[in-house]
Amino acid sequence: MINTYLLCGGPSSEHEIALRSALNISKNLDKNKYNLKIVYIDKKGRFSKAYDFINTDDEFELVKECKENILESISDFLLELKDKDKENTIIIPCVHGTYGEDGTIQGFLDAIDIAYIGNGLLSSSVCMDKVTANDIFEKNKLKQARYLYANEESFDLDFAKKCEEYIKFPMIVKPSANGSSVGVNKAENIDDLLKFGKESLKYDEKILVEEAIIGQEVEIAIIGDNKLIASKPGAYVTDHIFLDYDAKYFDKSTKEMLPYPMDEKLEKDLLEFAKKCYKACGCQGFARVDIFLKDNEFYINEINTFPGFTPTSFFARLCKISFDLEFSQILDMLIEEGFKSFQKRRFK
């Protein structure tokens, strides 16, 4: 039996989504292979004691006991791991957004020499910071929307005029590092840009202003490190200019297309483009690559290094329709990849 710790929650705006993802993971993980323990991280970033899996359909019931037993110190969590065989222990860091996808948890787990699934510190932090990721895409000549960025000090009317000249309206204004499209808006003019830029700065110290690509956004699930497998594309069809938080989770008019129908040659080229983006950012384990499709041209949007694993999330469903893999089999693969990455990190 592999000692498996499922970390869930976290301080980001995606806390509840992370709990729903964790519930789905916990229900599908093969209990004959894995000795599963749940560790809740509250919105202040505090860890709970580790508890046995609770069979429930309620994500809040899943962590109810954990919530009541928040540890005074992270050292108490370390004591839980102290006597575990490191060759037979792995962490599933199901924490979306800040703290989970920005490299924080990955760096912590690297420091204490414990295996975990998914991307490492560097690729997590690179992909979380959209400005850094865009710079990498640009250096690798991977097509994307025109963009400029600013911080609180440099965001002013002069910056807005530069955006108007270089990018042209309409534009998408977003925090450089945040998830689930929170704080993202479309600017039609300079007044909008100044207003929405200030709003985005509430969520992050940097903002990114991008050309609004009027096309279909598609999502591709990728698994692997050196040898990659990429799923067929999936898409949400919506009337929204971009797939914001409300459109993703609450708008009943948003329709799913799994898979998204494409010409065979175009789809093959799309998947190769997705792999190039994945490799450019040094991704490992798995990720979801989001790409805009316009006039048969591809524009990289972003890479999600720990995408949602709720029952309605695309990643596992794309793997099912593309490779006929059940979610339990996908989790087996991700854990196997996690141990491989752990061995590489340990013996560099």
Residue frames as qw, qx, qy, qz and C-alpha x, y, z in Angstrom:
[[0.000, 0.887, 0.462, 0.000, 0.00, 0.00, 0.00],
 [0.402, 0.361, -0.011, 0.841, 1.29, 3.43, -0.95],
 [0.215, -0.598, -0.461, 0.620, 0.98, 6.08, 1.77],
 [0.195, 0.480, 0.441, 0.733, -1.00, 8.84, 0.04],
 [0.123, -0.528, -0.430, 0.722, -1.75, 12.26, 1.50],
 [0.187, 0.645, 0.539, 0.509, -4.41, 14.32, -0.24],
 [0.178, -0.332, -0.245, 0.893, -3.88, 18.01, 0.55],
 [0.077, 0.597, 0.649, 0.465, -6.95, 20.11, -0.23],
 [0.180, -0.882, -0.363, 0.240, -8.41, 23.58, 0.20],
 [0.542, 0.085, 0.088, 0.832, -5.91, 26.41, 0.44],
 [0.101, -0.569, -0.294, 0.761, -6.11, 30.21, 0.71],
 [0.062, -0.031, 0.491, 0.868, -6.99, 31.06, -2.90],
 [0.518, 0.178, 0.048, -0.835, -10.31, 32.11, -4.43],
 [0.668, 0.152, -0.619, -0.383, -10.56, 28.53, -5.76],
 [0.238, -0.300, 0.797, -0.467, -10.80, 26.97, -2.27],
 [0.727, 0.135, 0.440, -0.509, -14.22, 25.40, -2.80],
 [0.768, 0.498, -0.312, -0.255, -13.32, 24.10, -6.26],
 [0.230, 0.496, -0.814, 0.197, -10.25, 22.45, -4.74],
 [0.464, -0.122, 0.730, -0.487, -12.48, 20.70, -2.20],
 [0.828, 0.341, 0.138, -0.423, -14.77, 19.41, -4.94],
 [0.583, 0.572, -0.575, -0.053, -11.72, 18.17, -6.86],
 [0.058, -0.407, 0.842, -0.350, -10.38, 16.48, -3.72],
 [0.699, 0.042, 0.503, -0.506, -13.70, 14.74, -3.09],
 [0.836, 0.457, -0.131, -0.275, -13.69, 13.32, -6.61],
 [0.373, 0.566, -0.721, 0.143, -10.06, 12.20, -6.27],
 [0.305, -0.307, 0.777, -0.457, -10.72, 10.55, -2.90],
 [0.800, 0.165, 0.348, -0.461, -13.71, 8.62, -4.25],
 [0.822, 0.521, -0.176, -0.148, -11.84, 7.34, -7.31],
 [0.090, 0.652, -0.740, 0.137, -8.46, 6.49, -5.82],
 [0.809, -0.017, -0.574, -0.123, -8.05, 2.69, -5.60],
 [0.537, -0.678, 0.332, -0.376, -8.19, 1.90, -1.85],
 [0.988, -0.090, 0.082, 0.097, -6.57, -1.49, -2.51],
 [0.714, 0.411, -0.094, 0.559, -3.41, 0.30, -3.69],
 [0.174, 0.515, -0.199, 0.815, -3.35, 3.47, -1.62],
 [0.405, -0.518, -0.615, 0.435, -3.58, 4.15, 2.10],
 [0.114, 0.632, 0.249, 0.725, -5.34, 7.52, 1.78],
 [0.317, -0.534, -0.468, 0.629, -5.18, 10.31, 4.35],
 [0.141, 0.831, 0.345, 0.413, -6.91, 13.68, 3.99],
 [0.421, -0.344, -0.227, 0.808, -5.14, 16.90, 5.05],
 [0.132, 0.884, 0.421, 0.154, -7.19, 20.11, 4.91],
 [0.394, -0.026, -0.055, 0.917, -5.54, 23.51, 4.37],
 [0.039, 0.788, 0.539, -0.295, -7.75, 26.37, 5.54],
 [0.362, 0.855, 0.218, 0.302, -8.06, 29.82, 3.98],
 [0.262, -0.925, 0.273, 0.024, -5.28, 31.09, 6.25],
 [0.549, 0.591, -0.588, 0.057, -2.91, 28.43, 4.90],
 [0.392, -0.463, 0.706, -0.366, -2.93, 26.33, 8.08],
 [0.472, 0.122, -0.849, -0.205, -2.70, 22.54, 7.83],
 [0.786, -0.368, 0.109, -0.484, -4.98, 20.11, 9.68],
 [0.509, -0.315, 0.799, -0.051, -4.18, 16.74, 11.13],
 [0.324, 0.202, -0.782, -0.493, -4.30, 13.85, 8.66],
 [0.640, 0.035, 0.533, -0.553, -7.51, 11.83, 8.67],
 [0.363, 0.086, 0.900, 0.225, -8.72, 8.64, 7.05],
 [0.164, -0.119, -0.576, -0.792, -10.89, 8.84, 3.95],
 [0.371, 0.296, 0.606, -0.638, -14.56, 9.55, 4.64],
 [0.146, 0.271, 0.823, 0.477, -17.02, 8.08, 2.14],
 [0.146, 0.665, 0.448, -0.580, -19.32, 11.01, 1.39],
 [0.422, 0.591, 0.484, 0.487, -20.78, 13.00, -1.50],
 [0.126, -0.980, -0.138, -0.072, -20.33, 16.28, 0.38],
 [0.601, 0.483, -0.291, 0.567, -16.95, 17.97, 0.01],
 [0.201, -0.668, 0.324, -0.639, -17.44, 19.84, 3.28],
 [0.902, -0.359, 0.108, -0.215, -18.24, 16.59, 5.10],
 [0.867, 0.306, -0.243, 0.309, -15.00, 15.21, 3.65],
 [0.434, 0.373, -0.375, 0.730, -12.96, 17.78, 5.58],
 [0.490, -0.739, -0.172, -0.429, -15.33, 18.47, 8.50],
 [0.838, -0.491, -0.098, 0.216, -13.20, 16.63, 11.05],
 [0.654, 0.187, -0.004, 0.733, -10.04, 18.14, 9.57],
 [0.011, 0.707, 0.105, 0.700, -11.44, 21.66, 9.93],
 [0.632, -0.732, -0.083, -0.239, -12.02, 21.08, 13.61],
 [0.833, -0.432, 0.139, 0.317, -8.41, 20.00, 14.14],
 [0.456, 0.831, -0.160, 0.276, -6.22, 22.68, 12.57],
 [0.810, -0.142, -0.242, 0.515, -2.63, 22.24, 13.71],
 [0.289, -0.905, -0.028, 0.311, -0.83, 24.92, 15.67],
 [0.130, -0.728, 0.527, 0.420, 2.32, 24.47, 13.61],
 [0.739, 0.497, -0.369, -0.265, 3.39, 23.00, 10.28],
 [0.058, 0.485, -0.854, 0.178, 5.91, 20.97, 12.28],
 [0.626, -0.010, 0.649, -0.432, 3.01, 18.79, 13.48],
 [0.824, 0.486, -0.019, -0.291, 2.29, 17.86, 9.87],
 [0.389, 0.644, -0.658, 0.038, 5.97, 17.06, 9.36],
 [0.360, -0.329, 0.806, -0.335, 5.84, 14.69, 12.34],
 [0.834, 0.252, 0.305, -0.385, 3.09, 12.77, 10.53],
 [0.763, 0.597, -0.241, -0.060, 5.52, 12.16, 7.65],
 [0.188, -0.773, 0.600, -0.082, 8.64, 11.61, 9.78],
 [0.516, -0.278, 0.809, -0.044, 8.54, 7.84, 10.02],
 [0.806, 0.477, 0.231, -0.264, 7.04, 7.15, 6.60],
 [0.674, -0.053, 0.542, 0.499, 9.05, 5.29, 3.94],
 [0.151, 0.660, -0.142, -0.722, 9.87, 8.01, 1.40],
 [0.026, 0.172, -0.828, -0.533, 10.02, 5.48, -1.41],
 [0.120, -0.387, -0.902, -0.150, 6.40, 4.57, -0.64],
 [0.046, -0.682, -0.490, 0.541, 4.82, 7.92, 0.26],
 [0.234, 0.293, 0.428, 0.822, 3.32, 10.51, -2.07],
 [0.096, 0.486, 0.382, -0.780, 1.41, 13.79, -1.77],
 [0.218, 0.574, 0.628, 0.478, -1.50, 14.85, -3.99],
 [0.146, -0.300, -0.235, 0.913, -1.44, 18.67, -3.66],
 [0.073, 0.608, 0.694, 0.379, -5.05, 19.39, -4.66],
 [0.164, -0.720, -0.256, 0.624, -4.80, 23.12, -4.02],
 [0.477, 0.644, 0.399, 0.446, -5.75, 25.31, -6.98],
 [0.070, 0.937, 0.065, 0.336, -4.41, 28.80, -7.56],
 [0.001, -0.767, 0.461, -0.447, -2.27, 30.62, -5.01],
 [0.554, -0.500, 0.601, -0.287, -0.27, 28.35, -2.67],
 [0.835, 0.037, 0.548, -0.048, -0.94, 25.22, -4.71],
 [0.753, 0.544, 0.280, 0.241, -0.17, 26.15, -8.32],
 [0.158, 0.963, -0.182, 0.120, 2.41, 28.89, -7.72],
 [0.638, 0.417, -0.547, 0.347, 5.19, 26.57, -6.54],
 [0.340, -0.629, 0.420, -0.559, 4.76, 27.24, -2.81],
 [0.891, -0.242, 0.292, -0.250, 3.69, 23.74, -1.80],
 [0.902, 0.374, -0.152, 0.151, 6.00, 22.14, -4.37],
 [0.287, 0.674, -0.479, 0.484, 9.03, 23.96, -2.93],
 [0.559, -0.509, 0.447, -0.478, 8.01, 22.94, 0.58],
 [0.976, -0.012, 0.171, -0.137, 7.66, 19.29, -0.43],
 [0.714, 0.550, -0.318, 0.295, 11.00, 19.39, -2.27],
 [0.034, -0.698, 0.506, -0.505, 12.63, 20.77, 0.88],
 [0.650, -0.359, 0.548, -0.384, 11.33, 17.92, 3.04],
 [0.088, 0.348, -0.896, -0.260, 12.17, 15.36, 0.32],
 [0.515, 0.258, 0.745, -0.336, 8.70, 13.91, -0.31],
 [0.149, 0.152, 0.760, 0.614, 7.24, 12.78, -3.65],
 [0.359, 0.512, 0.404, -0.668, 4.18, 14.51, -5.08],
 [0.536, 0.472, 0.638, 0.289, 2.17, 14.39, -8.27],
 [0.271, 0.923, 0.271, 0.027, 2.29, 17.04, -10.94],
 [0.460, 0.747, -0.120, 0.464, 4.53, 19.95, -11.75],
 [0.655, -0.212, -0.343, 0.639, 7.53, 21.01, -9.73],
 [0.230, -0.698, -0.232, 0.638, 8.37, 24.37, -8.20],
 [0.171, -0.307, 0.366, 0.862, 9.75, 26.01, -11.36],
 [0.046, -0.263, -0.736, -0.622, 7.07, 25.04, -13.90],
 [0.190, -0.690, -0.684, 0.143, 4.31, 25.72, -11.36],
 [0.198, -0.679, -0.152, 0.690, 5.56, 29.23, -10.61],
 [0.134, -0.148, 0.522, 0.830, 6.26, 30.00, -14.28],
 [0.092, -0.397, -0.778, -0.479, 2.77, 28.99, -15.44],
 [0.210, -0.707, -0.595, 0.319, 1.04, 30.68, -12.52],
 [0.106, -0.671, 0.030, 0.733, 2.64, 34.01, -13.41],
 [0.652, 0.629, 0.422, 0.034, 1.09, 34.75, -16.79],
 [0.177, 0.939, -0.252, -0.155, 3.58, 37.51, -17.60],
 [0.346, -0.545, 0.743, 0.175, 6.52, 35.14, -17.11],
 [0.658, 0.222, 0.717, 0.067, 4.79, 32.41, -19.12],
 [0.513, 0.830, 0.195, -0.097, 4.03, 34.86, -21.95],
 [0.006, -0.852, 0.484, 0.201, 7.67, 35.95, -22.05],
 [0.487, -0.259, 0.820, 0.152, 8.70, 32.29, -22.38],
 [0.645, 0.522, 0.558, -0.012, 6.16, 31.65, -25.14],
 [0.329, 0.924, -0.080, -0.176, 7.45, 34.72, -26.98],
 [0.175, -0.700, 0.662, 0.203, 11.09, 33.59, -26.74],
 [0.482, -0.032, 0.866, 0.130, 10.08, 30.18, -28.08],
 [0.210, 0.164, -0.502, -0.823, 8.18, 31.80, -30.98],
 [0.006, 0.393, 0.919, -0.033, 4.86, 30.29, -29.87],
 [0.089, -0.424, -0.344, -0.833, 2.03, 32.44, -31.20],
 [0.212, -0.530, -0.687, 0.449, -0.05, 34.31, -28.63],
 [0.041, 0.926, 0.356, 0.121, -2.03, 37.51, -28.20],
 [0.325, 0.550, -0.207, 0.741, -0.12, 40.81, -28.19],
 [0.608, -0.673, -0.404, 0.115, 0.46, 41.85, -24.57],
 [0.190, 0.587, -0.357, 0.701, 1.90, 44.42, -22.19],
 [0.637, -0.509, -0.554, 0.170, 2.12, 44.37, -18.41],
 [0.007, 0.664, -0.218, 0.715, 2.43, 46.80, -15.52],
 [0.423, -0.299, -0.718, 0.464, 2.63, 46.96, -11.74],
 [0.166, -0.835, -0.481, 0.210, 0.94, 49.41, -9.38],
 [0.303, -0.625, 0.110, 0.711, 3.70, 51.97, -9.89],
 [0.155, -0.179, 0.591, 0.772, 3.81, 51.82, -13.70],
 [0.108, 0.543, 0.804, 0.215, 0.07, 51.45, -14.31],
 [0.018, 0.565, 0.195, -0.801, -1.08, 54.91, -15.37],
 [0.543, 0.725, 0.186, -0.381, -2.57, 56.84, -18.28],
 [0.180, 0.696, -0.604, -0.345, 0.70, 56.65, -20.26],
 [0.271, -0.137, 0.952, 0.050, 0.67, 52.86, -19.95],
 [0.528, 0.499, 0.614, -0.307, -2.96, 52.78, -21.07],
 [0.429, 0.787, -0.147, -0.418, -2.08, 54.84, -24.15],
 [0.016, -0.492, 0.836, 0.244, 0.77, 52.44, -24.98],
 [0.420, 0.165, 0.885, -0.118, -1.73, 49.58, -24.79],
 [0.518, 0.689, 0.302, -0.407, -4.12, 51.45, -27.08],
 [0.295, 0.757, -0.443, -0.379, -1.35, 52.00, -29.64],
 [0.019, 0.416, -0.900, -0.129, 0.26, 48.54, -29.54],
 [0.239, 0.127, 0.949, -0.164, -2.58, 46.15, -28.63],
 [0.312, -0.160, -0.437, -0.829, -5.72, 47.98, -29.83],
 [0.484, 0.042, 0.574, -0.659, -9.17, 47.69, -28.24],
 [0.716, -0.618, 0.036, -0.323, -10.87, 45.49, -27.18],
 [0.314, 0.477, -0.749, 0.336, -8.38, 44.09, -24.65],
 [0.798, -0.427, -0.424, -0.038, -8.45, 41.58, -21.84],
 [0.034, -0.679, 0.469, -0.563, -7.23, 42.88, -18.47],
 [0.890, -0.298, -0.338, -0.070, -6.24, 40.32, -15.84],
 [0.518, -0.752, 0.408, -0.013, -4.10, 39.76, -12.75],
 [0.367, 0.584, -0.717, -0.104, -0.79, 38.16, -13.70],
 [0.253, 0.099, -0.944, 0.189, -1.23, 35.40, -11.12],
 [0.511, 0.029, 0.491, -0.705, -4.73, 34.29, -10.25],
 [0.086, 0.048, 0.967, 0.236, -7.04, 31.44, -11.16],
 [0.177, 0.546, 0.814, -0.091, -10.56, 30.69, -12.44],
 [0.191, 0.535, 0.389, 0.726, -10.63, 33.95, -14.43],
 [0.333, -0.804, -0.412, 0.271, -11.22, 35.93, -11.21],
 [0.232, -0.744, 0.072, 0.622, -10.49, 39.63, -11.74],
 [0.345, 0.023, 0.641, 0.685, -10.54, 39.31, -15.54],
 [0.325, 0.728, 0.382, -0.468, -12.41, 41.89, -17.62],
 [0.531, 0.429, 0.459, 0.568, -12.74, 43.13, -21.20],
 [0.115, -0.630, -0.078, 0.764, -11.79, 46.77, -21.81],
 [0.504, 0.669, 0.496, 0.228, -13.41, 48.57, -24.76],
 [0.219, 0.875, 0.000, 0.431, -11.72, 51.94, -24.17],
 [0.359, 0.409, -0.512, 0.665, -9.13, 53.72, -22.02],
 [0.478, -0.454, 0.267, -0.703, -11.61, 54.43, -19.22],
 [0.960, -0.138, -0.131, -0.208, -12.41, 50.70, -19.02],
 [0.760, 0.296, -0.431, 0.386, -8.71, 49.85, -19.04],
 [0.052, 0.481, -0.467, 0.740, -7.92, 52.22, -16.17],
 [0.695, -0.350, 0.169, -0.605, -10.91, 50.96, -14.16],
 [0.984, -0.031, -0.138, -0.109, -10.31, 47.24, -14.74],
 [0.585, 0.442, -0.499, 0.462, -6.55, 47.57, -14.29],
 [0.219, -0.487, 0.483, -0.694, -7.11, 48.94, -10.78],
 [0.872, -0.200, 0.097, -0.436, -9.49, 46.07, -10.09],
 [0.909, 0.221, -0.332, 0.119, -6.97, 43.46, -11.28],
 [0.296, 0.527, -0.541, 0.584, -4.30, 44.99, -9.04],
 [0.635, -0.467, 0.288, -0.545, -6.46, 44.02, -6.04],
 [0.990, -0.047, 0.059, -0.120, -5.67, 40.38, -6.85],
 [0.869, 0.030, 0.075, 0.488, -1.99, 40.61, -7.77],
 [0.312, -0.712, 0.099, 0.621, 0.93, 43.04, -7.82],
 [0.093, -0.257, 0.600, 0.752, 1.17, 42.79, -11.63],
 [0.648, 0.495, 0.392, -0.425, -1.47, 43.03, -14.33],
 [0.357, -0.039, 0.740, 0.568, -1.43, 41.68, -17.85],
 [0.482, 0.600, 0.132, -0.625, -3.19, 43.43, -20.73],
 [0.408, -0.045, 0.821, 0.397, -3.75, 41.27, -23.82],
 [0.333, 0.126, -0.495, -0.792, -5.26, 41.55, -27.25],
 [0.678, 0.124, 0.525, -0.500, -8.76, 40.05, -27.22],
 [0.037, 0.157, -0.880, -0.446, -8.58, 37.03, -29.52],
 [0.686, 0.171, 0.188, -0.681, -12.11, 36.55, -30.86],
 [0.532, 0.260, -0.767, -0.249, -12.01, 32.82, -31.43],
 [0.883, -0.326, -0.227, -0.251, -12.84, 29.49, -29.81],
 [0.184, -0.633, 0.701, -0.273, -10.84, 28.50, -26.75],
 [0.907, 0.006, -0.395, -0.146, -10.02, 24.79, -26.59],
 [0.492, -0.657, 0.526, -0.221, -8.49, 22.73, -23.78],
 [0.784, 0.305, -0.541, -0.005, -6.05, 19.82, -24.10],
 [0.768, -0.579, 0.260, -0.090, -5.05, 17.42, -21.31],
 [0.580, 0.581, -0.550, 0.150, -1.38, 16.40, -21.35],
 [0.839, -0.508, 0.193, -0.035, 0.29, 13.70, -19.25],
 [0.909, 0.175, -0.031, 0.376, 3.99, 12.91, -19.04],
 [0.409, -0.761, 0.199, 0.463, 7.48, 14.34, -18.78],
 [0.158, -0.419, 0.638, 0.626, 9.68, 13.43, -21.75],
 [0.045, -0.197, -0.867, -0.455, 7.21, 11.19, -23.57],
 [0.301, 0.171, 0.311, -0.885, 3.90, 13.05, -23.70],
 [0.081, 0.433, 0.859, 0.260, 0.35, 12.00, -24.45],
 [0.156, 0.142, 0.071, -0.975, -2.12, 14.71, -25.43],
 [0.358, 0.438, 0.782, -0.261, -5.90, 14.35, -25.47],
 [0.173, 0.581, 0.572, 0.553, -8.37, 15.45, -28.07],
 [0.016, 0.153, -0.174, 0.973, -9.44, 19.07, -27.54],
 [0.117, -0.637, -0.755, 0.107, -12.53, 20.01, -25.59],
 [0.081, 0.246, 0.072, 0.963, -14.33, 23.34, -25.50],
 [0.080, 0.591, 0.618, -0.512, -16.95, 25.40, -23.74],
 [0.148, 0.434, 0.489, 0.742, -19.17, 27.22, -26.23],
 [0.180, -0.653, -0.506, 0.534, -20.37, 30.48, -24.73],
 [0.243, 0.865, 0.297, 0.322, -21.61, 33.92, -25.74],
 [0.434, -0.849, 0.061, 0.294, -19.10, 35.48, -23.32],
 [0.406, 0.848, -0.340, 0.026, -16.06, 37.22, -24.82],
 [0.292, 0.432, -0.814, 0.254, -13.94, 35.06, -22.53],
 [0.712, -0.315, -0.621, -0.091, -14.64, 32.13, -20.25],
 [0.102, -0.551, 0.442, -0.700, -14.86, 33.89, -16.90],
 [0.079, -0.091, 0.874, -0.470, -15.66, 32.42, -13.48],
 [0.563, 0.244, 0.399, -0.681, -19.43, 32.83, -13.85],
 [0.673, 0.414, -0.389, -0.474, -19.47, 31.42, -17.39],
 [0.324, 0.306, -0.893, 0.062, -17.51, 28.35, -16.28],
 [0.099, -0.046, -0.904, 0.414, -19.44, 27.48, -13.16],
 [0.228, 0.387, 0.597, -0.664, -22.85, 29.16, -13.16],
 [0.420, 0.406, -0.212, -0.784, -24.04, 30.09, -16.67],
 [0.685, 0.154, 0.698, -0.143, -26.40, 27.36, -17.85],
 [0.642, 0.726, 0.015, -0.246, -26.20, 28.64, -21.43],
 [0.008, 0.683, -0.710, -0.172, -22.53, 27.60, -21.62],
 [0.962, 0.165, 0.000, -0.218, -22.36, 24.37, -23.63],
 [0.502, -0.519, 0.658, 0.213, -19.68, 21.68, -23.62],
 [0.795, 0.512, -0.248, -0.209, -18.18, 20.09, -26.72],
 [0.410, -0.529, 0.743, -0.007, -16.24, 16.92, -25.87],
 [0.531, -0.233, 0.187, 0.792, -14.41, 16.42, -28.12],
 [0.233, 0.737, -0.002, -0.634, -14.37, 19.67, -30.06],
 [0.808, 0.416, 0.396, 0.133, -14.86, 18.73, -33.75],
 [0.030, -0.804, 0.383, 0.454, -11.85, 19.54, -35.91],
 [0.752, 0.563, -0.329, -0.098, -10.24, 18.54, -39.18],
 [0.954, -0.214, -0.039, 0.204, -7.85, 15.63, -38.50],
 [0.642, 0.359, -0.108, 0.669, -4.75, 17.48, -39.75],
 [0.109, -0.725, 0.095, -0.673, -5.65, 20.65, -37.85],
 [0.789, -0.581, 0.014, -0.200, -6.20, 18.64, -34.65],
 [0.903, -0.012, -0.089, 0.419, -2.82, 16.92, -35.05],
 [0.380, 0.522, -0.112, 0.756, -1.11, 20.30, -35.48],
 [0.427, -0.732, 0.014, -0.531, -3.01, 21.68, -32.47],
 [0.895, -0.443, -0.037, 0.040, -1.82, 18.85, -30.20],
 [0.759, 0.181, -0.093, 0.619, 1.78, 19.33, -31.35],
 [0.059, 0.669, -0.064, 0.738, 1.48, 23.05, -30.60],
 [0.674, -0.663, -0.021, -0.324, 0.10, 22.24, -27.12],
 [0.924, -0.197, -0.082, 0.317, 3.04, 19.91, -26.44],
 [0.518, 0.432, -0.099, 0.732, 5.53, 22.60, -27.49],
 [0.263, -0.728, 0.056, -0.631, 3.92, 25.05, -25.04],
 [0.872, -0.480, -0.053, -0.080, 4.01, 22.41, -22.27],
 [0.860, 0.021, -0.075, 0.505, 7.70, 21.69, -22.91],
 [0.283, 0.649, -0.066, 0.703, 8.64, 25.37, -23.20],
 [0.424, -0.710, 0.160, -0.539, 7.48, 25.94, -19.62],
 [0.170, 0.376, -0.857, 0.308, 9.23, 22.80, -18.36],
 [0.748, -0.232, 0.134, -0.608, 5.97, 21.11, -17.34],
 [0.247, 0.216, -0.943, 0.058, 6.03, 17.61, -15.92],
 [0.216, 0.173, 0.845, -0.457, 3.49, 15.09, -14.70],
 [0.175, 0.605, 0.743, 0.226, 0.39, 16.66, -16.19],
 [0.016, 0.360, 0.113, -0.926, -1.27, 19.94, -17.12],
 [0.417, 0.690, 0.591, 0.000, -4.16, 21.38, -19.08],
 [0.283, -0.162, 0.299, 0.897, -3.16, 23.61, -21.98],
 [0.300, 0.754, 0.494, -0.313, -5.68, 26.27, -23.07],
 [0.318, -0.098, 0.498, 0.801, -5.39, 27.55, -26.64],
 [0.429, 0.614, 0.193, -0.633, -7.38, 29.97, -28.78],
 [0.469, 0.192, 0.733, 0.455, -8.34, 28.80, -32.27],
 [0.285, 0.767, 0.158, -0.552, -8.97, 31.57, -34.81],
 [0.589, 0.713, -0.238, -0.297, -9.00, 31.18, -38.61],
 [0.972, 0.129, -0.143, 0.132, -7.14, 27.85, -38.24],
 [0.348, 0.578, -0.477, 0.563, -4.34, 29.59, -36.32],
 [0.713, -0.463, -0.487, 0.200, -3.35, 28.69, -32.74],
 [0.014, 0.702, -0.278, 0.656, -2.72, 31.20, -29.94],
 [0.519, -0.170, -0.736, 0.400, -1.54, 29.90, -26.57],
 [0.374, -0.773, -0.148, -0.490, -3.63, 31.32, -23.72],
 [0.326, -0.654, 0.554, -0.399, -2.33, 29.64, -20.56],
 [0.598, 0.084, -0.795, 0.057, -1.26, 26.40, -18.89],
 [0.664, -0.553, 0.145, -0.482, -3.01, 25.11, -15.77],
 [0.290, 0.445, -0.825, 0.193, -0.53, 23.02, -13.78],
 [0.062, 0.138, 0.930, -0.334, -3.15, 21.50, -11.46],
 [0.354, -0.184, -0.417, -0.817, -6.44, 21.68, -13.37],
 [0.630, -0.182, 0.323, -0.682, -9.78, 20.93, -11.79],
 [0.190, 0.077, -0.975, -0.086, -10.66, 17.32, -11.03],
 [0.521, 0.138, 0.462, -0.705, -14.33, 17.79, -10.19],
 [0.574, 0.273, 0.771, 0.020, -16.80, 15.41, -11.90],
 [0.486, 0.818, 0.292, -0.093, -17.54, 18.12, -14.49],
 [0.164, -0.783, 0.412, 0.436, -13.92, 19.23, -15.06],
 [0.716, 0.603, -0.235, -0.263, -12.49, 18.57, -18.50],
 [0.008, 0.642, -0.766, -0.043, -9.11, 16.96, -17.73],
 [0.418, -0.099, 0.894, -0.128, -10.25, 13.47, -16.73],
 [0.672, 0.512, 0.419, -0.332, -13.16, 13.51, -19.18],
 [0.453, 0.757, -0.381, -0.276, -10.82, 14.36, -22.07],
 [0.087, -0.449, 0.889, 0.009, -8.58, 11.45, -21.07],
 [0.590, 0.172, 0.736, -0.285, -11.62, 9.17, -21.03],
 [0.684, 0.646, 0.192, -0.281, -12.80, 10.07, -24.54],
 [0.343, 0.787, -0.489, -0.152, -9.25, 10.15, -25.94],
 [0.201, 0.451, -0.863, 0.109, -7.59, 7.14, -24.30],
 [0.771, -0.296, -0.462, -0.324, -10.54, 5.29, -22.69],
 [0.379, 0.130, -0.689, 0.604, -8.98, 5.77, -19.26],
 [0.484, -0.726, -0.481, -0.086, -11.09, 5.71, -16.11],
 [0.136, -0.897, 0.199, -0.370, -10.31, 8.37, -13.50],
 [0.807, -0.523, 0.272, 0.033, -8.78, 5.75, -11.19],
 [0.858, 0.205, 0.193, 0.429, -6.38, 4.75, -13.99],
 [0.282, 0.823, -0.041, 0.492, -5.46, 8.38, -14.62],
 [0.477, -0.816, 0.244, -0.215, -4.65, 8.81, -10.92],
 [0.918, -0.194, 0.245, 0.245, -2.45, 5.69, -11.09],
 [0.672, 0.518, 0.106, 0.519, -0.56, 7.25, -14.01],
 [0.008, -0.889, 0.107, -0.445, -0.13, 10.60, -12.27],
 [0.704, -0.656, 0.268, -0.052, 1.18, 8.91, -9.13],
 [0.897, 0.065, 0.218, 0.378, 3.61, 6.82, -11.18],
 [0.440, 0.709, 0.025, 0.551, 4.83, 10.00, -12.93],
 [0.353, -0.881, 0.131, -0.287, 5.14, 11.67, -9.51],
 [0.840, -0.438, 0.268, 0.179, 7.48, 8.96, -8.22],
 [0.766, 0.363, 0.174, 0.502, 9.57, 9.18, -11.41],
 [0.146, 0.852, -0.033, 0.501, 9.97, 12.94, -11.02],
 [0.624, -0.755, 0.168, -0.108, 10.85, 12.45, -7.35],
 [0.890, -0.151, 0.227, 0.366, 13.70, 10.10, -8.22],
 [0.555, 0.590, 0.110, 0.575, 15.04, 12.56, -10.82],
 [0.153, -0.898, 0.078, -0.404, 14.98, 15.45, -8.33],
 [0.769, -0.615, 0.173, 0.016, 16.69, 13.42, -5.62],
 [0.810, -0.199, 0.367, 0.412, 19.61, 12.15, -7.67],
 [0.463, 0.880, 0.007, 0.109, 20.50, 15.08, -9.92]]
